[in-house]
Amino acid sequence: MSASRIAILMYHALDDRRSAITLPPDRFERQVRWLRQKKIPILSLAQLCQGLSGQGDLPPRAAVLTFDDGFESVYTRAFPVLQKYAAPATVFLVSSYIGQKNDWPGQPAAVPRYRLMDWPQIREMARHGIEFGGHTATHPPLDDLPSPRLREEVVASRRRLEDGLGRSVHYFAYPYGRSSPQVQAVVAGAYRGACTTRLAQVDQTDHPLALPRVEALYVSSPVLLGLLFALPGPAYLTLRGQLRHRAGQILGRAWV
Protein backbone atom coordinates (compact mmCIF):
# COMPACT_ATOMS: atom_id res chain seq x y z
CA MET A 1 0.00 0.00 0.00
CA SER A 2 1.26 3.46 -0.87
CA ALA A 3 1.39 5.28 2.43
CA SER A 4 -0.28 8.48 1.30
CA ARG A 5 -2.83 7.66 -1.40
CA ILE A 6 -5.84 6.34 0.51
CA ALA A 7 -8.23 8.96 1.86
CA ILE A 8 -11.29 8.62 4.08
CA LEU A 9 -13.59 11.45 3.04
CA MET A 10 -15.73 12.94 5.82
CA TYR A 11 -19.16 14.39 5.09
CA HIS A 12 -21.98 15.66 7.27
CA ALA A 13 -25.04 17.17 5.55
CA LEU A 14 -25.62 17.80 1.85
CA ASP A 15 -27.20 21.19 1.33
CA ASP A 16 -26.63 24.38 -0.66
CA ARG A 17 -26.39 26.42 2.53
CA ARG A 18 -22.79 27.41 3.26
CA SER A 19 -21.59 26.13 6.61
CA ALA A 20 -18.84 24.02 8.16
CA ILE A 21 -21.01 20.88 7.98
CA THR A 22 -22.56 21.18 4.51
CA LEU A 23 -21.50 20.33 0.98
CA PRO A 24 -23.71 21.13 -2.03
CA PRO A 25 -25.32 17.93 -3.38
CA ASP A 26 -24.07 18.55 -6.93
CA ARG A 27 -20.49 18.71 -5.63
CA PHE A 28 -20.94 15.41 -3.84
CA GLU A 29 -22.07 13.73 -7.04
CA ARG A 30 -19.20 15.36 -8.91
CA GLN A 31 -16.74 13.88 -6.40
CA VAL A 32 -18.15 10.36 -6.66
CA ARG A 33 -18.36 10.57 -10.45
CA TRP A 34 -14.74 11.77 -10.62
CA LEU A 35 -13.56 8.85 -8.48
CA ARG A 36 -15.33 6.40 -10.78
CA GLN A 37 -14.08 8.10 -13.95
CA LYS A 38 -10.49 8.05 -12.69
CA LYS A 39 -10.91 4.40 -11.65
CA ILE A 40 -9.97 5.15 -8.06
CA PRO A 41 -11.53 2.35 -6.00
CA ILE A 42 -14.12 3.31 -3.39
CA LEU A 43 -13.63 0.92 -0.49
CA SER A 44 -15.89 0.17 2.42
CA LEU A 45 -14.54 1.06 5.84
CA ALA A 46 -14.50 -2.66 6.60
CA GLN A 47 -12.23 -3.34 3.60
CA LEU A 48 -9.84 -0.62 4.72
CA CYS A 49 -9.65 -1.85 8.31
CA GLN A 50 -9.14 -5.42 7.16
CA GLY A 51 -6.28 -4.30 4.93
CA LEU A 52 -4.65 -2.32 7.73
CA SER A 53 -4.92 -5.38 9.97
CA GLY A 54 -3.17 -7.54 7.38
CA GLN A 55 -6.33 -9.47 6.44
CA GLY A 56 -6.42 -8.31 2.83
CA ASP A 57 -4.63 -6.32 0.18
CA LEU A 58 -5.21 -2.61 -0.31
CA PRO A 59 -4.90 -0.80 -3.65
CA PRO A 60 -2.26 1.92 -4.08
CA ARG A 61 -4.98 4.58 -4.31
CA ALA A 62 -8.50 4.47 -2.90
CA ALA A 63 -11.24 6.49 -1.22
CA VAL A 64 -13.60 5.66 1.64
CA LEU A 65 -16.84 7.64 2.07
CA THR A 66 -18.10 8.41 5.59
CA PHE A 67 -20.97 10.56 6.88
CA ASP A 68 -21.18 11.80 10.46
CA ASP A 69 -24.40 12.32 12.46
CA GLY A 70 -26.90 10.68 10.06
CA PHE A 71 -28.55 13.70 8.48
CA GLU A 72 -31.71 13.12 6.47
CA SER A 73 -29.99 14.64 3.43
CA VAL A 74 -27.74 11.57 3.40
CA TYR A 75 -30.88 9.57 2.65
CA THR A 76 -32.52 12.05 0.25
CA ARG A 77 -29.45 13.37 -1.58
CA ALA A 78 -26.44 11.07 -1.04
CA PHE A 79 -28.14 7.67 -1.11
CA PRO A 80 -29.39 7.98 -4.74
CA VAL A 81 -25.87 8.96 -5.84
CA LEU A 82 -24.30 6.08 -3.95
CA GLN A 83 -26.71 3.69 -5.66
CA LYS A 84 -26.13 5.26 -9.08
CA TYR A 85 -22.37 4.74 -8.85
CA ALA A 86 -22.47 1.53 -6.78
CA ALA A 87 -20.40 3.20 -4.07
CA PRO A 88 -20.17 1.85 -0.51
CA ALA A 89 -20.34 4.22 2.45
CA THR A 90 -20.51 4.27 6.23
CA VAL A 91 -22.91 6.53 8.15
CA PHE A 92 -22.23 7.21 11.84
CA LEU A 93 -25.41 7.65 13.90
CA VAL A 94 -26.12 9.49 17.16
CA SER A 95 -28.40 6.88 18.69
CA SER A 96 -30.52 9.06 21.01
CA TYR A 97 -31.26 11.60 18.27
CA ILE A 98 -32.42 9.34 15.44
CA GLY A 99 -35.42 10.97 13.74
CA GLN A 100 -34.82 14.27 15.54
CA LYS A 101 -32.50 17.23 14.80
CA ASN A 102 -28.81 17.75 15.53
CA ASP A 103 -29.62 19.90 18.56
CA TRP A 104 -27.59 17.98 21.13
CA PRO A 105 -26.00 19.70 24.15
CA GLY A 106 -22.95 21.78 23.29
CA GLN A 107 -23.80 22.15 19.61
CA PRO A 108 -22.39 25.55 18.50
CA ALA A 109 -25.07 28.08 17.59
CA ALA A 110 -23.46 28.64 14.19
CA VAL A 111 -24.07 25.02 13.14
CA PRO A 112 -27.34 24.78 11.18
CA ARG A 113 -29.97 22.43 12.58
CA TYR A 114 -31.14 19.73 10.21
CA ARG A 115 -33.40 16.73 10.55
CA LEU A 116 -31.69 13.39 11.12
CA MET A 117 -32.69 10.13 9.47
CA ASP A 118 -35.38 7.99 11.07
CA TRP A 119 -35.33 4.22 11.45
CA PRO A 120 -37.28 3.36 8.25
CA GLN A 121 -34.79 5.41 6.22
CA ILE A 122 -31.82 3.86 7.99
CA ARG A 123 -33.11 0.33 7.48
CA GLU A 124 -33.79 0.95 3.80
CA MET A 125 -30.22 2.13 3.27
CA ALA A 126 -28.88 -0.84 5.25
CA ARG A 127 -30.84 -3.24 3.04
CA HIS A 128 -29.04 -1.72 0.05
CA GLY A 129 -25.57 -2.24 1.50
CA ILE A 130 -24.88 1.03 3.31
CA GLU A 131 -23.04 0.42 6.57
CA PHE A 132 -23.94 2.16 9.81
CA GLY A 133 -21.62 2.89 12.70
CA GLY A 134 -21.75 4.42 16.15
CA HIS A 135 -21.28 8.12 16.94
CA THR A 136 -22.32 7.88 20.63
CA ALA A 137 -25.76 8.45 22.14
CA THR A 138 -25.70 12.24 22.57
CA HIS A 139 -22.56 13.47 20.73
CA PRO A 140 -20.46 14.64 23.74
CA PRO A 141 -16.68 15.20 23.74
CA LEU A 142 -15.73 11.79 25.09
CA ASP A 143 -12.47 12.80 26.75
CA ASP A 144 -14.47 14.92 29.24
CA LEU A 145 -16.65 12.07 30.52
CA PRO A 146 -16.38 9.93 33.68
CA SER A 147 -16.01 6.22 33.06
CA PRO A 148 -19.67 5.12 33.56
CA ARG A 149 -20.99 7.82 31.22
CA LEU A 150 -18.25 7.04 28.70
CA ARG A 151 -19.33 3.40 28.55
CA GLU A 152 -22.96 4.43 28.17
CA GLU A 153 -22.13 6.70 25.24
CA VAL A 154 -19.85 4.21 23.47
CA VAL A 155 -21.10 0.73 24.35
CA ALA A 156 -24.79 1.11 25.20
CA SER A 157 -25.39 3.30 22.15
CA ARG A 158 -23.94 0.55 19.95
CA ARG A 159 -26.42 -1.94 21.40
CA ARG A 160 -29.30 0.41 20.61
CA LEU A 161 -28.13 0.69 17.01
CA GLU A 162 -27.79 -3.08 16.72
CA ASP A 163 -31.30 -3.56 18.10
CA GLY A 164 -32.69 -1.08 15.57
CA LEU A 165 -30.74 -2.46 12.62
CA GLY A 166 -30.98 -6.14 13.47
CA ARG A 167 -27.30 -6.59 12.69
CA SER A 168 -23.88 -5.99 14.24
CA VAL A 169 -22.26 -2.55 14.31
CA HIS A 170 -18.46 -2.60 14.00
CA TYR A 171 -17.26 0.96 13.37
CA PHE A 172 -17.26 4.24 15.27
CA ALA A 173 -16.51 7.95 14.86
CA TYR A 174 -15.35 10.11 17.76
CA PRO A 175 -17.54 13.22 18.24
CA TYR A 176 -15.45 16.32 17.48
CA GLY A 177 -12.58 13.90 16.85
CA ARG A 178 -11.75 13.97 20.56
CA SER A 179 -10.24 10.92 22.22
CA SER A 180 -7.77 9.80 24.88
CA PRO A 181 -6.13 6.50 25.89
CA GLN A 182 -9.08 5.78 28.20
CA VAL A 183 -11.60 6.55 25.44
CA GLN A 184 -9.74 4.40 22.93
CA ALA A 185 -9.64 1.50 25.38
CA VAL A 186 -13.43 1.59 25.73
CA VAL A 187 -13.90 1.91 21.97
CA ALA A 188 -11.51 -1.01 21.40
CA GLY A 189 -13.77 -3.23 23.48
CA ALA A 190 -16.80 -2.45 21.35
CA TYR A 191 -15.63 -1.72 17.78
CA ARG A 192 -13.19 -2.94 15.14
CA GLY A 193 -12.29 0.49 13.82
CA ALA A 194 -12.84 4.17 14.55
CA CYS A 195 -12.48 7.45 12.68
CA THR A 196 -11.02 10.68 14.02
CA THR A 197 -11.00 14.17 12.52
CA ARG A 198 -7.21 14.26 12.18
CA LEU A 199 -6.60 15.72 8.75
CA ALA A 200 -4.42 13.29 6.80
CA GLN A 201 -4.45 10.41 4.36
CA VAL A 202 -4.32 6.88 5.69
CA ASP A 203 -0.88 5.44 6.33
CA GLN A 204 -0.03 1.76 6.73
CA THR A 205 1.07 2.57 10.28
CA ASP A 206 -2.31 4.07 11.28
CA HIS A 207 -4.15 2.14 13.96
CA PRO A 208 -7.67 1.04 12.93
CA LEU A 209 -9.03 2.77 16.06
CA ALA A 210 -7.46 6.15 15.15
CA LEU A 211 -8.06 6.62 11.44
CA PRO A 212 -7.50 10.09 9.95
CA ARG A 213 -9.96 11.64 7.53
CA VAL A 214 -10.19 14.43 4.97
CA GLU A 215 -13.08 16.88 5.14
CA ALA A 216 -14.85 16.61 1.80
CA LEU A 217 -15.33 20.37 1.72
CA TYR A 218 -11.55 20.75 1.37
CA VAL A 219 -11.54 18.77 -1.89
CA SER A 220 -14.88 19.88 -3.30
CA SER A 221 -13.57 20.54 -6.82
CA PRO A 222 -12.13 17.93 -9.22
CA VAL A 223 -8.82 19.83 -9.21
CA LEU A 224 -8.47 19.59 -5.43
CA LEU A 225 -9.69 16.01 -5.37
CA GLY A 226 -7.08 15.17 -7.99
CA LEU A 227 -4.45 16.86 -5.86
CA LEU A 228 -5.40 14.64 -2.94
CA PHE A 229 -4.45 11.51 -4.89
CA ALA A 230 -1.29 12.98 -6.43
CA LEU A 231 2.17 13.69 -5.03
CA PRO A 232 1.30 17.12 -3.52
CA GLY A 233 -1.59 15.65 -1.52
CA PRO A 234 0.12 15.44 1.91
CA ALA A 235 1.53 18.97 1.60
CA TYR A 236 -1.90 20.34 0.71
CA LEU A 237 -3.48 18.64 3.74
CA THR A 238 -0.76 19.97 6.03
CA LEU A 239 -1.54 23.51 4.87
CA ARG A 240 -5.28 22.98 5.26
CA GLY A 241 -4.74 21.58 8.72
CA GLN A 242 -2.77 24.65 9.79
CA LEU A 243 -5.51 26.93 8.49
CA ARG A 244 -8.18 24.86 10.25
CA HIS A 245 -6.29 24.98 13.54
CA ARG A 246 -5.87 28.74 13.30
CA ALA A 247 -9.56 29.22 12.53
CA GLY A 248 -10.50 27.04 15.48
CA GLN A 249 -8.31 29.10 17.80
CA ILE A 250 -9.84 32.36 16.59
CA LEU A 251 -13.45 31.20 16.60
CA GLY A 252 -13.30 28.74 19.49
CA ARG A 253 -14.84 25.98 17.36
CA ALA A 254 -13.92 22.36 17.98
CA TRP A 255 -15.79 21.43 14.81
CA VAL A 256 -13.91 23.65 12.33
DATA-V419296 format. One record per backbone hydrogen bond with DSSP energy under -0.5 kcal/mol. NH is the residue of the N-H (numbers start at 1). CO is the residue of the C=O. If there is no record, write none. Layout:
# DATA-V419296
nh=NH co=CO
nh=NH co=CO
This chain:
# DATA-V419296
nh=5 co=2
nh=6 co=202
nh=7 co=62
nh=9 co=7
nh=9 co=64
nh=10 co=214
nh=11 co=9
nh=11 co=66
nh=13 co=21
nh=15 co=13
nh=15 co=23
nh=19 co=17
nh=22 co=19
nh=23 co=13
nh=27 co=24
nh=28 co=24
nh=29 co=25
nh=30 co=26
nh=31 co=27
nh=32 co=28
nh=33 co=29
nh=34 co=30
nh=35 co=31
nh=36 co=32
nh=37 co=33
nh=38 co=34
nh=39 co=36
nh=40 co=35
nh=41 co=39
nh=41 co=61
nh=43 co=41
nh=43 co=63
nh=48 co=44
nh=49 co=45
nh=50 co=46
nh=51 co=47
nh=52 co=48
nh=53 co=49
nh=54 co=51
nh=55 co=50
nh=62 co=5
nh=63 co=41
nh=64 co=7
nh=65 co=43
nh=66 co=9
nh=66 co=64
nh=67 co=90
nh=68 co=11
nh=69 co=92
nh=72 co=115
nh=74 co=71
nh=75 co=71
nh=75 co=72
nh=76 co=72
nh=77 co=73
nh=78 co=73
nh=79 co=74
nh=81 co=77
nh=82 co=78
nh=83 co=79
nh=84 co=80
nh=85 co=81
nh=86 co=83
nh=87 co=82
nh=90 co=65
nh=91 co=131
nh=92 co=67
nh=93 co=91
nh=93 co=133
nh=94 co=69
nh=95 co=93
nh=95 co=136
nh=96 co=137
nh=97 co=94
nh=98 co=95
nh=99 co=117
nh=100 co=97
nh=102 co=114
nh=103 co=101
nh=107 co=104
nh=111 co=108
nh=114 co=112
nh=116 co=100
nh=117 co=70
nh=122 co=118
nh=123 co=119
nh=124 co=120
nh=125 co=121
nh=126 co=122
nh=127 co=123
nh=128 co=124
nh=128 co=125
nh=129 co=126
nh=130 co=125
nh=131 co=89
nh=133 co=91
nh=134 co=171
nh=135 co=93
nh=135 co=136
nh=142 co=140
nh=144 co=141
nh=145 co=142
nh=150 co=146
nh=151 co=147
nh=152 co=148
nh=153 co=149
nh=154 co=150
nh=155 co=151
nh=156 co=151
nh=157 co=152
nh=158 co=154
nh=159 co=155
nh=160 co=156
nh=161 co=157
nh=162 co=158
nh=163 co=159
nh=164 co=160
nh=165 co=161
nh=166 co=162
nh=167 co=162
nh=172 co=193
nh=173 co=134
nh=174 co=195
nh=177 co=174
nh=178 co=175
nh=184 co=180
nh=185 co=181
nh=186 co=182
nh=187 co=183
nh=188 co=184
nh=189 co=185
nh=189 co=186
nh=190 co=187
nh=191 co=187
nh=192 co=170
nh=193 co=170
nh=194 co=208
nh=195 co=172
nh=196 co=211
nh=200 co=198
nh=200 co=213
nh=202 co=6
nh=206 co=203
nh=210 co=207
nh=211 co=194
nh=213 co=198
nh=214 co=8
nh=216 co=10
nh=218 co=215
nh=219 co=216
nh=220 co=217
nh=225 co=221
nh=226 co=222
nh=227 co=223
nh=228 co=224
nh=229 co=225
nh=229 co=226
nh=230 co=227
nh=233 co=230
nh=234 co=231
nh=236 co=232
nh=237 co=233
nh=238 co=234
nh=239 co=235
nh=240 co=236
nh=241 co=237
nh=242 co=238
nh=243 co=239
nh=244 co=240
nh=245 co=241
nh=246 co=242
nh=247 co=243
nh=248 co=244
nh=249 co=245
nh=250 co=246
nh=251 co=247
nh=252 co=248
nh=253 co=248
nh=254 co=252
nh=256 co=253
